[in-house]
Amino acid sequence: MRVLVIEDDKETALFLQKSLKENGHTADLAHDGEAGLSMATDGAYDVLIVDRMLPLLDGLSLIKSLRTDGNRTPVLILSALGEVDDRVKGLRAGGDDYLTKPYAYSELLARVEILGRRTAPEEQQTRYSVGDLVLDRLSHRVTRGGEHILLQPREYRLLEYLMQHAGQVVTRTMLLEHVWDYHFDPQTNVIDVHVSRLRAKIDKNFDKPLLHTVRGAGYTIRDGPV
């Protein structure tokens, strides 16, 4: 998803941007209401994260302006004001969800992803391709250059997740959570072993490597140099 974070606390905004990117999303930043309104109007975002107390234009006024102009992008409001009346005002201004500070980042991410699904296409993509590598989700068949590649179930899940995020850097944490369902680092080399096995199958006998290691960051699959 493409997310716009409108937050005047730059440290908080940078943390949110970094965390969203680590979970496979694109995140842009605005540090005041006027800049946020302009970016939200001009850019095609899936979700807006809007702090309620903003300089130049407060969050609720920003949201009201968007709704008046017909912009229906889902909005998650962040605020230190957590009374019932405060939440009601936020929702009546056009917000879709309201999260009170301090909050757990995992909850924020879950709420953002739920809002993003409201605007996602109903039909899931059933076929991924990177260069001449093709993964068909309906048949679970993987080919490269027309040659069938036999993968073990975990290797298939790993490749599927990488191809869902083709061109992006996928971190170890993302792989642990989405391919292995671990929510912590078990301090094993399980990811390295499976990536090595997968690379041997999809790259070894072909001229151009597609699966790349990004040192200190994670892995990416792309048709071209990192």
MARVEX-543026 format. One record per residue (C-alpha): residue number from 1; residue in three letters; y, x, z. Coordinates in nm, 2 decimals, always signed. Last residue first. Layout:
<recs>
<rec NUM,ALA,<Y,X,Z>>
...
</recs>
This chain:
<recs>
<rec 226,VAL,<-0.40,+2.00,-0.71>>
<rec 225,PRO,<-0.49,+2.07,-1.07>>
<rec 224,GLY,<-0.61,+1.79,-1.30>>
<rec 223,ASP,<-0.82,+1.48,-1.31>>
<rec 222,ARG,<-0.81,+1.40,-0.94>>
<rec 221,ILE,<-1.02,+1.37,-0.63>>
<rec 220,THR,<-0.86,+1.49,-0.31>>
<rec 219,TYR,<-0.97,+1.65,+0.01>>
<rec 218,GLY,<-0.83,+1.73,+0.35>>
<rec 217,ALA,<-0.51,+1.88,+0.49>>
<rec 216,GLY,<-0.55,+2.24,+0.61>>
<rec 215,ARG,<-0.66,+2.36,+0.27>>
<rec 214,VAL,<-0.66,+2.08,+0.01>>
<rec 213,THR,<-1.03,+2.08,-0.11>>
<rec 212,HIS,<-1.07,+1.95,-0.46>>
<rec 211,LEU,<-1.32,+1.71,-0.63>>
<rec 210,LEU,<-1.25,+1.68,-1.00>>
<rec 209,PRO,<-1.38,+2.02,-1.13>>
<rec 208,LYS,<-1.35,+2.06,-1.51>>
<rec 207,ASP,<-1.63,+2.21,-1.72>>
<rec 206,PHE,<-1.92,+2.01,-1.58>>
<rec 205,ASN,<-2.26,+2.12,-1.44>>
<rec 204,LYS,<-2.14,+2.17,-1.08>>
<rec 203,ASP,<-1.88,+1.89,-1.06>>
<rec 202,ILE,<-2.03,+1.55,-0.98>>
<rec 201,LYS,<-2.36,+1.66,-0.81>>
<rec 200,ALA,<-2.26,+1.99,-0.65>>
<rec 199,ARG,<-1.93,+1.83,-0.54>>
<rec 198,LEU,<-2.12,+1.55,-0.36>>
<rec 197,ARG,<-2.34,+1.80,-0.17>>
<rec 196,SER,<-2.05,+2.01,-0.07>>
<rec 195,VAL,<-1.85,+1.70,+0.04>>
<rec 194,HIS,<-2.16,+1.58,+0.24>>
<rec 193,VAL,<-2.19,+1.91,+0.42>>
<rec 192,ASP,<-1.82,+1.95,+0.49>>
<rec 191,ILE,<-1.80,+1.60,+0.63>>
<rec 190,VAL,<-2.09,+1.65,+0.87>>
<rec 189,ASN,<-1.96,+1.98,+0.99>>
<rec 188,THR,<-1.96,+1.86,+1.35>>
<rec 187,GLN,<-1.68,+1.83,+1.61>>
<rec 186,PRO,<-1.74,+1.46,+1.67>>
<rec 185,ASP,<-1.39,+1.38,+1.56>>
<rec 184,PHE,<-1.30,+1.04,+1.69>>
<rec 183,HIS,<-1.29,+0.69,+1.56>>
<rec 182,TYR,<-1.63,+0.73,+1.38>>
<rec 181,ASP,<-1.71,+0.46,+1.12>>
<rec 180,TRP,<-1.87,+0.73,+0.89>>
<rec 179,VAL,<-1.70,+0.64,+0.57>>
<rec 178,HIS,<-1.38,+0.47,+0.69>>
<rec 177,GLU,<-1.31,+0.63,+1.02>>
<rec 176,LEU,<-1.46,+0.97,+0.96>>
<rec 175,LEU,<-1.31,+0.99,+0.61>>
<rec 174,MET,<-0.96,+0.90,+0.73>>
<rec 173,THR,<-0.98,+1.15,+1.01>>
<rec 172,ARG,<-1.10,+1.42,+0.77>>
<rec 171,THR,<-0.78,+1.36,+0.56>>
<rec 170,VAL,<-0.77,+1.21,+0.21>>
<rec 169,VAL,<-0.50,+1.37,-0.01>>
<rec 168,GLN,<-0.40,+1.12,-0.28>>
<rec 167,GLY,<-0.47,+1.15,-0.66>>
<rec 166,ALA,<-0.76,+0.90,-0.63>>
<rec 165,HIS,<-0.75,+0.69,-0.32>>
<rec 164,GLN,<-1.02,+0.44,-0.42>>
<rec 163,MET,<-1.19,+0.73,-0.58>>
<rec 162,LEU,<-1.22,+0.92,-0.25>>
<rec 161,TYR,<-1.35,+0.61,-0.08>>
<rec 160,GLU,<-1.61,+0.54,-0.35>>
<rec 159,LEU,<-1.72,+0.91,-0.35>>
<rec 158,LEU,<-1.78,+0.91,+0.03>>
<rec 157,ARG,<-1.96,+0.57,+0.01>>
<rec 156,TYR,<-2.18,+0.71,-0.27>>
<rec 155,GLU,<-2.26,+1.03,-0.08>>
<rec 154,ARG,<-2.35,+0.82,+0.22>>
<rec 153,PRO,<-2.59,+0.60,+0.01>>
<rec 152,GLN,<-2.75,+0.91,-0.16>>
<rec 151,LEU,<-2.62,+0.97,-0.51>>
<rec 150,LEU,<-2.79,+0.98,-0.86>>
<rec 149,ILE,<-2.55,+1.08,-1.14>>
<rec 148,HIS,<-2.61,+0.91,-1.47>>
<rec 147,GLU,<-2.46,+1.11,-1.77>>
<rec 146,GLY,<-2.20,+0.92,-1.98>>
<rec 145,GLY,<-1.95,+1.20,-1.93>>
<rec 144,ARG,<-1.99,+1.14,-1.56>>
<rec 143,THR,<-2.17,+0.84,-1.44>>
<rec 142,VAL,<-2.21,+0.66,-1.11>>
<rec 141,ARG,<-2.40,+0.33,-1.08>>
<rec 140,HIS,<-2.36,+0.11,-0.77>>
<rec 139,SER,<-2.42,-0.19,-1.01>>
<rec 138,LEU,<-2.12,-0.39,-0.89>>
<rec 137,ARG,<-1.91,-0.10,-0.76>>
<rec 136,ASP,<-1.92,+0.09,-1.09>>
<rec 135,LEU,<-1.81,+0.45,-1.04>>
<rec 134,VAL,<-1.69,+0.64,-1.35>>
<rec 133,LEU,<-1.62,+1.02,-1.39>>
<rec 132,ASP,<-1.48,+1.10,-1.73>>
<rec 131,GLY,<-1.13,+1.16,-1.59>>
<rec 130,VAL,<-1.12,+0.96,-1.27>>
<rec 129,SER,<-1.26,+0.61,-1.30>>
<rec 128,TYR,<-1.30,+0.32,-1.06>>
<rec 127,ARG,<-1.47,-0.01,-1.14>>
<rec 126,THR,<-1.50,-0.33,-0.93>>
<rec 125,GLN,<-1.13,-0.37,-0.83>>
<rec 124,GLN,<-1.12,-0.65,-0.58>>
<rec 123,GLU,<-1.01,-0.99,-0.70>>
<rec 122,GLU,<-0.75,-1.17,-0.48>>
<rec 121,PRO,<-0.47,-0.93,-0.57>>
<rec 120,ALA,<-0.29,-0.80,-0.26>>
<rec 119,THR,<+0.02,-0.98,-0.13>>
<rec 118,ARG,<-0.14,-1.13,+0.18>>
<rec 117,ARG,<-0.35,-0.83,+0.22>>
<rec 116,GLY,<-0.05,-0.62,+0.30>>
<rec 115,LEU,<+0.03,-0.84,+0.61>>
<rec 114,ILE,<-0.32,-0.77,+0.74>>
<rec 113,GLU,<-0.27,-0.40,+0.67>>
<rec 112,VAL,<+0.06,-0.38,+0.85>>
<rec 111,ARG,<-0.09,-0.56,+1.15>>
<rec 110,ALA,<-0.38,-0.32,+1.17>>
<rec 109,LEU,<-0.15,-0.02,+1.14>>
<rec 108,LEU,<+0.08,-0.15,+1.42>>
<rec 107,GLU,<-0.23,-0.21,+1.64>>
<rec 106,SER,<-0.36,+0.14,+1.58>>
<rec 105,TYR,<-0.01,+0.27,+1.66>>
<rec 104,ALA,<-0.02,+0.12,+2.00>>
<rec 103,TYR,<+0.31,-0.04,+2.09>>
<rec 102,PRO,<+0.61,+0.03,+2.31>>
<rec 101,LYS,<+0.79,-0.17,+2.18>>
<rec 100,THR,<+0.71,-0.53,+2.09>>
<rec 99,LEU,<+0.55,-0.62,+1.76>>
<rec 98,TYR,<+0.67,-0.93,+1.56>>
<rec 97,ASP,<+0.50,-1.07,+1.25>>
<rec 96,ASP,<+0.61,-1.25,+0.94>>
<rec 95,GLY,<+0.98,-1.21,+0.99>>
<rec 94,GLY,<+1.21,-1.47,+0.82>>
<rec 93,ALA,<+1.49,-1.52,+1.07>>
<rec 92,ARG,<+1.27,-1.79,+1.23>>
<rec 91,LEU,<+1.01,-1.52,+1.31>>
<rec 90,GLY,<+1.27,-1.29,+1.47>>
<rec 89,LYS,<+1.44,-1.57,+1.67>>
<rec 88,VAL,<+1.10,-1.69,+1.80>>
<rec 87,ARG,<+1.01,-1.33,+1.91>>
<rec 86,ASP,<+1.34,-1.30,+2.10>>
<rec 85,ASP,<+1.30,-1.65,+2.26>>
<rec 84,VAL,<+0.95,-1.55,+2.38>>
<rec 83,GLU,<+1.07,-1.23,+2.54>>
<rec 82,GLY,<+0.98,-0.90,+2.39>>
<rec 81,LEU,<+1.31,-0.73,+2.30>>
<rec 80,ALA,<+1.21,-0.36,+2.25>>
<rec 79,SER,<+1.17,-0.45,+1.88>>
<rec 78,LEU,<+0.97,-0.39,+1.57>>
<rec 77,ILE,<+0.96,-0.66,+1.31>>
<rec 76,LEU,<+0.68,-0.67,+1.05>>
<rec 75,VAL,<+0.80,-0.81,+0.72>>
<rec 74,PRO,<+0.60,-0.95,+0.43>>
<rec 73,THR,<+0.78,-0.92,+0.10>>
<rec 72,ARG,<+0.92,-1.27,+0.01>>
<rec 71,ASN,<+1.25,-1.17,-0.15>>
<rec 70,GLY,<+1.42,-1.49,-0.26>>
<rec 69,ASP,<+1.78,-1.38,-0.22>>
<rec 68,THR,<+1.81,-1.59,+0.10>>
<rec 67,ARG,<+1.49,-1.43,+0.23>>
<rec 66,LEU,<+1.63,-1.08,+0.18>>
<rec 65,SER,<+1.96,-1.16,+0.35>>
<rec 64,LYS,<+1.78,-1.32,+0.64>>
<rec 63,ILE,<+1.57,-1.01,+0.68>>
<rec 62,LEU,<+1.87,-0.78,+0.69>>
<rec 61,SER,<+2.05,-1.01,+0.93>>
<rec 60,LEU,<+1.74,-0.99,+1.16>>
<rec 59,GLY,<+1.73,-0.61,+1.14>>
<rec 58,ASP,<+2.09,-0.54,+1.22>>
<rec 57,LEU,<+2.33,-0.42,+0.95>>
<rec 56,LEU,<+2.55,-0.11,+0.99>>
<rec 55,PRO,<+2.32,+0.04,+1.26>>
<rec 54,LEU,<+1.98,-0.11,+1.34>>
<rec 53,MET,<+1.84,-0.30,+1.63>>
<rec 52,ARG,<+1.55,-0.51,+1.51>>
<rec 51,ASP,<+1.34,-0.23,+1.36>>
<rec 50,VAL,<+1.20,-0.34,+1.03>>
<rec 49,ILE,<+0.85,-0.25,+0.89>>
<rec 48,LEU,<+0.85,-0.38,+0.53>>
<rec 47,VAL,<+0.52,-0.45,+0.35>>
<rec 46,ASP,<+0.39,-0.44,-0.01>>
<rec 45,TYR,<+0.70,-0.28,-0.15>>
<rec 44,ALA,<+0.85,-0.29,-0.50>>
<rec 43,GLY,<+1.18,-0.12,-0.46>>
<rec 42,ASP,<+1.53,-0.25,-0.54>>
<rec 41,THR,<+1.58,-0.52,-0.28>>
<rec 40,ALA,<+1.39,-0.33,+0.00>>
<rec 39,MET,<+1.58,-0.02,-0.09>>
<rec 38,SER,<+1.92,-0.19,-0.07>>
<rec 37,LEU,<+1.84,-0.37,+0.25>>
<rec 36,GLY,<+1.71,-0.05,+0.41>>
<rec 35,ALA,<+2.02,+0.14,+0.31>>
<rec 34,GLU,<+2.24,-0.13,+0.47>>
<rec 33,GLY,<+2.03,-0.17,+0.78>>
<rec 32,ASP,<+2.02,+0.20,+0.87>>
<rec 31,HIS,<+1.77,+0.48,+0.88>>
<rec 30,ALA,<+1.56,+0.41,+0.56>>
<rec 29,LEU,<+1.22,+0.56,+0.50>>
<rec 28,ASP,<+0.95,+0.54,+0.24>>
<rec 27,ALA,<+0.58,+0.52,+0.31>>
<rec 26,THR,<+0.28,+0.54,+0.07>>
<rec 25,HIS,<-0.05,+0.44,+0.22>>
<rec 24,GLY,<-0.38,+0.62,+0.26>>
<rec 23,ASN,<-0.42,+0.63,+0.63>>
<rec 22,GLU,<-0.27,+0.97,+0.67>>
<rec 21,LYS,<+0.02,+0.84,+0.47>>
<rec 20,LEU,<+0.08,+0.57,+0.73>>
<rec 19,SER,<+0.06,+0.82,+1.01>>
<rec 18,LYS,<+0.32,+1.06,+0.85>>
<rec 17,GLN,<+0.56,+0.78,+0.77>>
<rec 16,LEU,<+0.52,+0.63,+1.12>>
<rec 15,PHE,<+0.59,+0.97,+1.28>>
<rec 14,LEU,<+0.89,+1.03,+1.05>>
<rec 13,ALA,<+1.04,+0.69,+1.15>>
<rec 12,THR,<+0.98,+0.75,+1.52>>
<rec 11,GLU,<+1.16,+1.09,+1.50>>
<rec 10,LYS,<+1.44,+0.94,+1.29>>
<rec 9,ASP,<+1.52,+0.66,+1.53>>
<rec 8,ASP,<+1.71,+0.44,+1.29>>
<rec 7,GLU,<+1.40,+0.26,+1.16>>
<rec 6,ILE,<+1.35,+0.08,+0.83>>
<rec 5,VAL,<+1.00,+0.18,+0.72>>
<rec 4,LEU,<+0.92,+0.07,+0.37>>
<rec 3,VAL,<+0.55,+0.05,+0.29>>
<rec 2,ARG,<+0.36,+0.10,-0.04>>
<rec 1,MET,<+0.00,+0.00,+0.00>>
</recs>
